């Protein structure tokens, strides 16, 4: 099962300076590449006169992408991605906007400036820890649905969706190590009448 990670629930911005160049870092939650790209586009529209708008995002366990936006290769996007991954963050996008201050920083200086812009902003964030869970489908007859829904919503298990059809189907997020206990609890609650299907792996707030 996948590992826990940190993420954000809202955007945050922080400005740093290196040899009179301004580095404005904005971070935001992004659960998909499309959300990340939309935030990047928004920041670029907000700072059209900037020297560079360098970007990085980490989504899930496989997507890590950085863009130097005209800075020397590997001096901006890569250290920004490394800053996010190094702090254990995922489902997050970062944009560092640079206004050139007239003094060249050199490759090493740029790597430090872009990386520290992200880490200093992360230091000011209020992250949420996400832990592995499973999406569990629960189907019950209509005569049991009211009690099951009430007990689910009063429990620690998060109800994601309810669908009424020939039976009533609940989508429930259950922490990975609690699936057996959840199944037993549901069997007791419904006298064994509930149909349970353990589905895809997801993450939920701790």
C-alpha positions in Angstrom: 0.0 0.0 0.0 1.2 3.5 -0.7 2.8 5.7 1.9 1.4 8.7 3.8 2.2 12.2 2.5 1.7 15.8 3.4 -0.4 18.2 1.4 -2.1 21.6 1.6 -5.8 22.6 1.8 -5.3 26.2 0.7 -2.8 28.4 -1.1 0.0 30.3 0.5 2.5 32.9 -0.7 5.8 34.1 0.6 8.6 36.3 -0.8 12.3 36.0 -0.4 15.3 38.0 -1.8 18.7 37.0 -3.2 21.1 39.8 -4.4 18.2 42.1 -5.0 16.2 39.6 -7.1 12.8 39.0 -5.7 11.5 35.4 -5.5 7.7 35.2 -4.8 6.7 31.6 -4.1 3.1 30.5 -4.3 1.9 27.0 -3.3 -1.5 25.5 -3.7 -3.1 22.1 -3.5 -3.4 20.2 -6.8 -4.9 16.7 -7.0 -4.5 16.6 -10.8 -2.2 17.8 -13.5 -5.1 20.0 -14.8 -5.4 21.7 -11.4 -1.7 22.3 -11.3 -1.6 23.8 -14.8 -4.6 26.0 -14.0 -2.8 27.5 -11.0 0.4 28.0 -13.0 -1.6 29.8 -15.6 -3.2 32.0 -13.0 0.2 33.0 -11.5 1.6 33.8 -14.9 -1.3 36.0 -15.7 -0.8 37.7 -12.3 2.9 38.4 -13.0 3.3 39.0 -16.7 6.2 41.3 -16.3 8.3 38.9 -14.2 11.7 37.7 -15.4 10.7 34.1 -14.9 7.7 32.1 -13.5 9.3 28.7 -12.7 7.1 25.9 -11.7 7.0 22.5 -10.0 4.3 20.0 -9.1 4.1 16.6 -7.4 0.9 14.6 -7.9 0.4 11.1 -6.5 3.4 8.9 -6.4 4.4 9.0 -10.0 4.0 12.6 -11.3 6.9 15.0 -10.6 7.5 17.8 -13.0 9.6 21.0 -13.0 9.9 23.8 -15.5 12.9 26.3 -15.5 11.0 28.9 -17.6 14.2 30.2 -19.3 16.5 29.9 -16.3 19.6 27.7 -17.0 18.6 24.0 -17.2 18.1 22.3 -13.8 18.5 25.5 -11.7 14.9 26.2 -10.9 12.3 23.5 -11.6 14.4 20.6 -10.3 15.3 22.1 -6.9 11.7 23.2 -6.5 10.5 19.6 -7.1 13.3 18.3 -4.7 12.1 20.8 -2.1 8.5 19.4 -2.2 9.6 15.8 -2.3 12.2 16.2 0.3 9.6 17.6 2.7 7.2 14.7 2.0 4.6 16.7 0.1 2.4 15.5 -2.8 -0.7 16.8 -4.6 0.9 20.3 -4.5 2.0 22.8 -7.1 4.6 25.6 -6.6 5.2 28.7 -8.7 8.3 30.8 -8.0 8.1 34.2 -9.7 11.4 36.0 -10.1 11.9 39.7 -10.6 15.6 40.1 -11.7 17.5 42.5 -9.4 20.5 43.2 -11.7 23.0 40.8 -10.3 23.6 37.3 -11.7 23.4 34.5 -9.2 25.2 31.7 -11.0 23.9 28.2 -11.3 24.5 27.3 -7.6 22.9 30.6 -6.4 19.8 29.9 -8.5 19.5 26.4 -7.2 19.7 27.7 -3.7 17.3 30.6 -4.3 14.6 28.6 -6.0 14.9 25.7 -3.5 14.8 27.9 -0.5 11.9 29.9 -1.8 9.9 26.7 -1.7 11.1 25.4 1.6 10.7 28.7 3.4 7.1 28.9 2.1 6.5 25.3 3.2 7.8 26.3 6.7 4.9 28.8 6.9 2.2 26.4 5.6 -0.2 24.4 7.7 0.0 20.9 6.1 -2.4 18.0 6.4 -1.1 14.5 6.7 -2.8 12.1 4.2 -2.8 8.4 5.0 -3.6 5.4 2.8 -7.2 4.2 2.7 -9.5 2.0 0.6 -12.7 3.1 -1.1 -15.3 0.5 0.1 -18.6 0.0 -1.7 -21.5 -1.0 0.7 -24.9 -2.1 -0.7 -27.9 -2.6 1.6 -31.7 -3.0 1.2 -33.9 0.1 1.6 -35.3 -1.1 4.9 -31.8 -1.0 6.4 -30.5 2.1 4.7 -31.6 4.7 7.2 -30.0 3.0 10.2 -26.8 2.2 8.2 -26.4 5.8 7.0 -27.0 7.2 10.5 -24.5 4.9 12.0 -21.9 5.4 9.3 -22.1 9.2 9.6 -21.7 8.9 13.4 -18.7 6.7 12.9 -15.0 7.5 12.1 -15.6 6.2 8.5 -16.1 8.9 5.9 -19.1 8.5 3.6 -18.1 9.8 0.1 -21.3 9.1 -1.8 -24.8 7.6 -1.4 -26.8 6.3 -4.4 -30.5 5.2 -4.2 -31.5 2.5 -6.8 -32.9 -1.0 -6.4 -30.8 -1.0 -3.3 -28.8 1.8 -1.5 -25.1 2.0 -2.2 -22.6 3.8 0.0 -19.0 4.7 -1.0 -17.0 4.8 2.3 -13.4 5.7 2.8 -11.8 3.3 5.3 -8.2 3.4 6.5 -6.3 0.6 5.0 -5.6 -1.3 8.2 -9.2 -0.9 9.4 -10.9 -2.6 6.4 -11.4 -6.0 8.3 -12.7 -4.3 11.4 -15.1 -2.2 9.2 -16.4 -5.3 7.4 -17.0 -7.0 10.8 -18.7 -3.9 12.2 -21.0 -3.7 9.1 -21.9 -7.4 9.3 -22.9 -7.0 12.9 -24.9 -3.8 12.1 -26.9 -5.4 9.2 -27.1 -9.0 10.4 -24.8 -10.0 7.6 -27.1 -8.6 4.9 -24.7 -5.9 3.6 -22.7 -6.5 0.4 -19.2 -5.2 0.7 -16.7 -4.6 -2.1 -13.2 -3.3 -1.4 -12.2 -0.9 -4.1 -9.3 1.3 -5.1 -6.6 2.7 -2.9 -7.0 6.4 -1.9 -5.6 8.8 0.7 -7.7 10.5 3.4 -6.8 13.1 6.1 -5.3 11.6 9.2 
